[in-house]
């Protein structure tokens, strides 16, 4: 069966051509060494600071949601106006 053999040979040649993806990351910060452990020095956060961060995140979320709702209403009203103005319906 030449069709099956050609498919197998093309798979083998593609596999041999394929790049070694592990070599791309060997010179990065962590590498692949399992014995090497990284220690991170995170600053300590007080409950008040965490509460301020939470309040700020909630305020930003509400502001973005309000802007998106206002834009949706404006675009929807323009669409409705255009349909009645041009008698599309």
Secondary structure as UniProt FT lines:
FT   HELIX           2..17
FT   HELIX           21..25
FT   TURN            26..27
FT   TURN            31..32
FT   HELIX           47..85
FT   TURN            86..87
//
